[in-house]
């Protein structure tokens, strides 16, 4: 007979529980997990029955963690870290062509080239199961800190990251990127448009924080006049274009989509440069499937560099 502890120790239930905390929405969490909302509700109820207390409360449509839920969150992270650590240790001695690889990316990252690589990687290693999910900045770092991802696709330097925690990670470059400021009118300087309307990204995102930090002396003290926010750059660019607003995107996104974007690049000084990269824990560097993944990525770029692949995509759009 199963005990209450068996239910608590279900990795699936704990994973679902933590995802619901990240989303604070049964509908959104179920979509991210790829399950139905009733299935998610059932798993949460199992956990609540096991611990003998509600883990979530609700005011109107807004969820919140109960005291028991707050305690359970910490426990869930510890248990899943232990499980993932054991799996990583075991898989250090397994083949390089089996297992799972989980990747999380900032939701402002353009995945065009990475998708191409993952397709080719899967064709070569069909027995390795791949998982690729977008997160906002806070969610992604939370997943990384709790060892719930093999690789995180982030931008560096990240001035909000804890320097001490960065010491436990390695990085592998994806692309030397930068910000491109876009305006509905040609030949504009940044100083000419900072008081106009803008389209930006969710608060707390890497790109707007970096923009504000670099151009602190050039933009109004109260900040840009933001009319709308999108995490998806296609939505952002389309909205800005349709309403004749200003915005900014990554160079990698602009290079792929410049043939369909009817906004004009603006000369902005200083130029904001950063690097997209894979970030992973140092202790994962000995796991064969992960080492192999990085080696295949290097071979992929050696065959044709990132910039050339971006040019290829721009001709297709």
Rosetta blueprint (number, residue, H / E / L):
1 X L
2 X L
3 X L
4 X H
5 X H
6 X H
7 X H
8 X H
9 X L
10 X L
11 X H
12 X H
13 X H
14 X H
15 X H
16 X H
17 X H
18 X H
19 X H
20 X H
21 X H
22 X H
23 X H
24 X L
25 X L
26 X H
27 X H
28 X H
29 X H
30 X H
31 X H
32 X H
33 X H
34 X L
35 X L
36 X L
37 X H
38 X H
39 X H
40 X H
41 X H
42 X H
43 X H
44 X H
45 X H
46 X H
47 X H
48 X H
49 X H
50 X H
51 X H
52 X L
53 X L
54 X L
55 X L
56 X E
57 X E
58 X E
59 X E
60 X L
61 X L
62 X E
63 X E
64 X E
65 X E
66 X L
67 X H
68 X H
69 X H
70 X H
71 X H
72 X H
73 X H
74 X H
75 X H
76 X H
77 X H
78 X H
79 X H
80 X H
81 X H
82 X H
83 X H
84 X H
85 X H
86 X H
87 X H
88 X H
89 X H
90 X H
91 X H
92 X L
93 X L
94 X L
95 X L
96 X L
97 X L
98 X L
99 X E
100 X E
101 X E
102 X E
103 X E
104 X E
105 X E
106 X E
107 X L
108 X L
109 X L
110 X L
111 X L
112 X H
113 X H
114 X H
115 X H
116 X H
117 X H
118 X H
119 X H
120 X H
121 X H
122 X H
123 X H
124 X H
125 X L
126 X L
127 X L
128 X E
129 X E
130 X E
131 X E
132 X E
133 X E
134 X E
135 X E
136 X L
137 X H
138 X H
139 X H
140 X H
141 X H
142 X H
143 X H
144 X H
145 X H
146 X L
147 X L
148 X L
149 X L
150 X L
151 X E
152 X E
153 X E
154 X E
155 X E
156 X E
157 X L
158 X L
159 X L
160 X L
161 X L
162 X L
163 X H
164 X H
165 X H
166 X H
167 X L
168 X L
169 X E
170 X E
171 X E
172 X E
173 X E
174 X E
175 X E
176 X E
177 X E
178 X E
179 X E
180 X E
181 X E
182 X E
183 X E
184 X L
185 X L
186 X L
187 X L
188 X L
189 X E
190 X H
191 X H
192 X H
193 X H
194 X L
195 X L
196 X L
197 X E
198 X E
199 X E
200 X E
201 X L
202 X L
203 X L
204 X L
205 X L
206 X H
207 X H
208 X H
209 X H
210 X H
211 X H
212 X H
213 X H
214 X H
215 X L
216 X L
217 X L
218 X L
219 X L
220 X L
221 X L
222 X L
223 X L
224 X L
225 X E
226 X E
227 X E
228 X E
229 X E
230 X L
231 X L
232 X L
233 X H
234 X H
235 X H
236 X H
237 X H
238 X H
239 X H
240 X H
241 X H
242 X H
243 X H
244 X L
245 X L
246 X E
247 X E
248 X E
249 X E
250 X E
251 X H
252 X H
253 X H
254 X H
255 X H
256 X H
257 X H
258 X L
259 X L
260 X L
261 X L
262 X L
263 X L
264 X E
265 X E
266 X E
267 X E
268 X L
269 X L
270 X L
271 X L
272 X L
273 X E
274 X E
275 X E
276 X E
277 X E
278 X E
279 X E
280 X E
281 X E
282 X H
283 X H
284 X H
285 X H
286 X H
287 X L
288 X H
289 X H
290 X H
291 X H
292 X H
293 X H
294 X H
295 X H
296 X H
297 X H
298 X H
299 X H
300 X H
301 X H
302 X H
303 X H
304 X L
305 X L
306 X H
307 X H
308 X H
309 X H
310 X H
311 X H
312 X H
313 X H
314 X H
315 X H
316 X H
317 X L
